[in-house]
Amino acid sequence: MAIKREAPQWRQSPRDKESFVLRYPLHEWFDEEVWELKEGVDFTGSLKQFRQSLYYHARQGFQKLRTKIERRDGHTYLIIQAYPMTGDELAREQAKNRL
C-alpha cells in the first residue's frame, strides 16, 4: 500500500535552474542594435553553449543573429546583432513550427 511521506533531498536537475530567457534580457539584446556582451559579466558558462542558446532563442522569435567573438584586454566579448528573417526564411521557419 502506498504511503505519503516527506520529500527527500532531490538532486537539482539542470532544468530546475533559472531559465535562459529569465536570466538574460533577450528582449533588449534582440532589438536589432549591436550589443557587446562581456564574458563573466553579461553571461556565464560556456561561450559556445551561450552562443548556441542565443541562436536558438533568436530563431524562436523569428529573427536571425550575427555574432562575433573578440578577445582584448584579457577579456572575451561576444558581439551580437539580431535582425529580422526575410519573407522566405520566415515562411520556412513557420512551416517547421507547424509540424
LINQUIGI-V487483 format. One record per residue. N is the residue number from 1. RES is the residue in one small letter. PHI is phi as a letter, one per 30 degrees, with the letter a starting at -180 (none if undefined). OMEGA is omega in whole degrees, 0 to 359 (* if undefined). NEAR is the number of other C-alpha atoms within 8 Angstrom. Layout:
BEGIN
N/RES/PHI/OMEGA/NEAR ; N/RES/PHI/OMEGA/NEAR
END
This chain:
BEGIN
1/m/none/180/2 ; 2/a/d/177/3 ; 3/i/b/177/4 ; 4/k/d/181/4 ; 5/r/b/176/4 ; 6/e/d/180/4 ; 7/a/d/175/5 ; 8/p/d/174/4 ; 9/q/d/182/4 ; 10/w/d/171/5 ; 11/r/d/181/4 ; 12/q/d/178/6 ; 13/s/d/175/6 ; 14/p/e/180/5 ; 15/r/d/180/6 ; 16/d/d/181/7 ; 17/k/d/180/7 ; 18/e/e/185/7 ; 19/s/d/180/8 ; 20/f/e/183/6 ; 21/v/d/179/7 ; 22/l/d/184/7 ; 23/r/d/185/7 ; 24/y/b/182/7 ; 25/p/d/184/8 ; 26/l/d/179/7 ; 27/h/d/176/6 ; 28/e/d/185/6 ; 29/w/d/181/12 ; 30/f/c/183/11 ; 31/d/c/179/9 ; 32/e/i/173/8 ; 33/e/d/177/8 ; 34/v/c/181/8 ; 35/w/b/175/8 ; 36/e/c/182/8 ; 37/l/c/182/11 ; 38/k/c/179/11 ; 39/e/d/180/12 ; 40/g/i/178/7 ; 41/v/c/181/7 ; 42/d/d/176/7 ; 43/f/a/180/10 ; 44/t/b/179/9 ; 45/g/j/183/7 ; 46/s/d/177/6 ; 47/l/e/181/8 ; 48/k/d/181/6 ; 49/q/d/179/8 ; 50/f/d/180/11 ; 51/r/d/178/9 ; 52/q/d/179/8 ; 53/s/d/177/8 ; 54/l/d/178/9 ; 55/y/e/180/10 ; 56/y/d/183/8 ; 57/h/d/175/8 ; 58/a/d/180/13 ; 59/r/d/178/9 ; 60/q/d/178/7 ; 61/g/c/179/6 ; 62/f/h/176/10 ; 63/q/b/172/11 ; 64/k/c/185/11 ; 65/l/b/171/11 ; 66/r/c/177/8 ; 67/t/b/176/9 ; 68/k/b/177/7 ; 69/i/c/176/8 ; 70/e/b/176/8 ; 71/r/c/179/8 ; 72/r/a/178/6 ; 73/d/h/180/4 ; 74/g/i/180/5 ; 75/h/b/176/8 ; 76/t/c/180/10 ; 77/y/b/173/11 ; 78/l/c/179/12 ; 79/i/c/182/13 ; 80/i/b/171/13 ; 81/q/a/175/14 ; 82/a/d/177/15 ; 83/y/a/185/10 ; 84/p/d/172/7 ; 85/m/d/174/10 ; 86/t/d/180/6 ; 87/g/e/180/6 ; 88/d/d/179/7 ; 89/e/d/180/8 ; 90/l/d/180/10 ; 91/a/d/179/8 ; 92/r/d/181/8 ; 93/e/d/178/9 ; 94/q/d/178/8 ; 95/a/d/177/8 ; 96/k/d/182/7 ; 97/n/d/179/6 ; 98/r/d/183/5 ; 99/l/d/*/4
END
